[in-house]
Amino acid sequence: MSVLASPEEIDAARTPKGGWTRAQLAEWGVPWPAEKGWKAELIARWETGQQGHAPAPR
């Protein structure tokens, strides 16, 4: 089962070199090697999952 990561969680999971590990992508359900557009697709899935929920406080 993949985890729905928020845009903030995606950015926070970057490695010091600015990428993401294979293990992290697998946790989110992103195949390796990650194809172009994976981040936008992951954010869209998260946004869809948030519909019907109260927005997070900022």
TORKOL-4160 file (C-alpha; in steps of 0.2 Angstrom, whole numbers, padded with zeros to 4 digits, m for minus):
58
<pt num="1" X="0000" Y="0000" Z="0000"/>
<pt num="2" X="0007" Y="0017" Z="m0005"/>
<pt num="3" X="0007" Y="0032" Z="0007"/>
<pt num="4" X="m0002" Y="0048" Z="0002"/>
<pt num="5" X="0012" Y="0061" Z="0004"/>
<pt num="6" X="0008" Y="0080" Z="0006"/>
<pt num="7" X="0018" Y="0092" Z="m0005"/>
<pt num="8" X="0027" Y="0097" Z="0011"/>
<pt num="9" X="0032" Y="0079" Z="0015"/>
<pt num="10" X="0038" Y="0076" Z="m0003"/>
<pt num="11" X="0050" Y="0091" Z="m0002"/>
<pt num="12" X="0056" Y="0087" Z="0015"/>
<pt num="13" X="0061" Y="0069" Z="0010"/>
<pt num="14" X="0074" Y="0076" Z="m0003"/>
<pt num="15" X="0091" Y="0069" Z="0000"/>
<pt num="16" X="0105" Y="0081" Z="0003"/>
<pt num="17" X="0109" Y="0080" Z="m0016"/>
<pt num="18" X="0091" Y="0085" Z="m0020"/>
<pt num="19" X="0084" Y="0069" Z="m0026"/>
<pt num="20" X="0074" Y="0055" Z="m0018"/>
<pt num="21" X="0079" Y="0038" Z="m0013"/>
<pt num="22" X="0072" Y="0022" Z="m0022"/>
<pt num="23" X="0065" Y="0016" Z="m0005"/>
<pt num="24" X="0056" Y="0033" Z="m0002"/>
<pt num="25" X="0048" Y="0033" Z="m0019"/>
<pt num="26" X="0043" Y="0014" Z="m0017"/>
<pt num="27" X="0034" Y="0019" Z="m0001"/>
<pt num="28" X="0024" Y="0032" Z="m0011"/>
<pt num="29" X="0020" Y="0019" Z="m0024"/>
<pt num="30" X="0031" Y="0028" Z="m0037"/>
<pt num="31" X="0040" Y="0015" Z="m0049"/>
<pt num="32" X="0059" Y="0015" Z="m0051"/>
<pt num="33" X="0066" Y="0023" Z="m0061"/>
<pt num="34" X="0053" Y="0037" Z="m0058"/>
<pt num="35" X="0046" Y="0044" Z="m0074"/>
<pt num="36" X="0043" Y="0062" Z="m0078"/>
<pt num="37" X="0028" Y="0069" Z="m0070"/>
<pt num="38" X="0028" Y="0058" Z="m0055"/>
<pt num="39" X="0029" Y="0072" Z="m0042"/>
<pt num="40" X="0014" Y="0081" Z="m0050"/>
<pt num="41" X="0004" Y="0064" Z="m0050"/>
<pt num="42" X="0008" Y="0061" Z="m0032"/>
<pt num="43" X="0002" Y="0078" Z="m0027"/>
<pt num="44" X="m0014" Y="0076" Z="m0037"/>
<pt num="45" X="m0017" Y="0060" Z="m0028"/>
<pt num="46" X="m0015" Y="0068" Z="m0011"/>
<pt num="47" X="m0026" Y="0083" Z="m0016"/>
<pt num="48" X="m0040" Y="0071" Z="m0022"/>
<pt num="49" X="m0038" Y="0062" Z="m0005"/>
<pt num="50" X="m0040" Y="0078" Z="0004"/>
<pt num="51" X="m0057" Y="0082" Z="m0003"/>
<pt num="52" X="m0070" Y="0081" Z="0010"/>
<pt num="53" X="m0058" Y="0085" Z="0024"/>
<pt num="54" X="m0055" Y="0101" Z="0032"/>
<pt num="55" X="m0040" Y="0110" Z="0026"/>
<pt num="56" X="m0024" Y="0109" Z="0036"/>
<pt num="57" X="m0020" Y="0124" Z="0047"/>
<pt num="58" X="m0006" Y="0135" Z="0040"/>
